[in-house]
Each structure stands twice: as C-alpha cells, then as structure tokens.
Amino acid sequence: MPAKILIVDDEVHLARILQFTLEHAGYEVSTAFDGKEAIEKARKVRPDLVVLDLMLPIIDGYKVCNILKNDDEFKQVPIIILSARDLSREELDEPIGADLFLEKPFNSNMLIDKIGELLS
C-alpha cells in the first residue's frame, strides 16, 4: 500500500505539479489549499507525511504545523515545510516543529529523496 502524502499550498498550480510528481513516484496524494482545509483533510485522510507551505489563507502554515504536531494522532507524522521564505534568516515568534525545511524553488528529485528518508 503506497504511503499517503498531504500537500498543502495555496498556489494551485504548484500543488498540482507536486501531486503529479509524487503520484508518479508511487505515493497516494491529497491536496489542500488553505490551513483550515489542511487540518480537515489530515483528519480525514490520515497522511503518512505532510508537505506544507507557510503562507496560507485562513490558518497559516505555522499554526497548521503546531496544531498537527501537538495532536497525539499526528505528532509522529513528518512535516516538510516548503516555502519561499528564507527561514535561515527569519526570527520566529514561536518554534515550528517541522521535520525538514526546503525553500522554493526546490529540486523535485531531492524532495522525493527526503520524503523517502522521512518515511523509512
């Protein structure tokens, strides 16, 4: 049974490209386009891994990550932050409990490799 991945990004075009790429790599992929939908989809789909943008409508990615990581059902689910923001230079008000941070634009092959590492 393929691992389930939830992609959360308000850029629909990018989310669809990621979906196609990850499905081609053998994963079962769901998408959400805002933070509220992300939490609802996570509870419905029970993903094995989440790829999450930070700048989202309704509930931002920081809060989505913290909500999932503080929920007993999801705290072991790896979260990859995929963002255009330079997190290495950013002062954060609260820590983000993500497992990996990647900047956009990103290398698809590297993302697939990192997903494989986090799921193994």
C-alpha positions in Angstrom: 0.0 0.0 0.0 1.6 3.4 -1.0 2.3 6.0 1.6 -0.2 8.8 1.8 1.1 12.4 1.4 -0.9 15.6 2.0 0.2 18.6 0.0 -0.9 22.0 1.4 -0.2 25.0 -0.8 -2.4 27.9 -1.9 -0.6 28.0 -5.2 -2.9 25.5 -7.0 -0.6 25.1 -10.0 2.4 24.2 -7.8 0.2 21.8 -5.7 -0.9 20.0 -8.9 2.7 19.7 -10.1 3.8 18.3 -6.8 0.8 16.0 -6.8 1.7 14.7 -10.3 5.4 14.3 -9.3 4.7 12.4 -6.1 2.0 10.2 -7.7 4.5 9.3 -10.4 6.9 8.4 -7.6 4.4 5.9 -6.3 2.7 7.9 -3.5 -1.0 8.4 -2.8 -1.5 12.2 -2.8 -4.2 14.5 -1.4 -4.2 18.3 -1.6 -5.5 21.2 0.4 -5.3 24.9 -0.5 -5.7 26.6 2.9 -4.9 25.9 6.5 -8.4 25.0 7.6 -8.8 22.5 4.7 -5.4 21.1 5.6 -6.4 20.2 9.1 -9.8 18.8 7.9 -8.0 16.7 5.2 -5.4 15.5 7.6 -8.1 14.2 10.0 -10.0 12.5 7.1 -7.1 11.1 5.1 -4.6 10.3 7.9 -1.5 11.1 5.8 1.9 9.5 6.4 3.7 12.8 5.6 2.6 16.4 5.0 4.3 18.9 2.6 3.2 22.3 4.0 3.6 25.9 2.7 3.7 28.6 5.4 1.9 31.4 3.7 -1.7 30.1 3.6 -5.1 31.7 3.8 -7.5 31.2 6.8 -4.9 29.4 9.0 -1.3 29.9 8.2 1.2 27.1 7.9 2.9 27.9 11.2 -0.4 27.2 13.1 -1.2 24.2 11.0 2.2 22.6 11.8 1.8 23.4 15.5 -1.8 22.0 15.6 -0.7 18.8 13.9 2.5 18.3 16.0 0.5 18.9 19.2 -2.2 16.3 18.3 -1.4 12.8 19.5 -2.7 11.3 16.2 -0.3 13.4 14.1 2.7 14.2 16.2 4.7 11.4 14.7 3.7 12.4 11.1 6.7 14.0 9.4 6.1 17.6 8.1 8.2 19.2 5.4 7.9 22.9 5.2 8.2 24.0 1.6 8.3 27.8 1.5 9.6 30.8 -0.5 10.6 32.4 2.8 14.2 32.3 3.8 13.8 30.5 7.2 17.5 30.6 7.9 17.4 34.4 8.4 13.9 34.6 9.9 13.3 35.3 13.6 10.4 33.1 14.6 7.9 34.1 17.3 7.3 30.5 18.1 9.2 27.4 17.1 8.0 25.3 14.2 8.0 21.6 14.9 8.6 20.6 11.3 11.0 17.8 10.4 12.5 19.5 7.3 12.6 22.9 5.7 13.0 23.3 2.0 13.0 26.6 0.1 11.1 27.3 -3.1 12.1 26.8 -5.8 13.1 23.3 -5.0 14.6 20.2 -6.7 11.9 17.6 -7.2 14.4 14.7 -7.0 15.7 16.0 -3.7 12.2 16.3 -2.4 11.4 12.8 -3.3 14.6 11.6 -1.7 13.9 13.5 1.5 10.3 12.1 1.6 11.7 8.6 1.3 14.2 9.2 4.1 11.5 10.6 6.4 9.1 7.7 5.7 11.7 5.0 6.2 
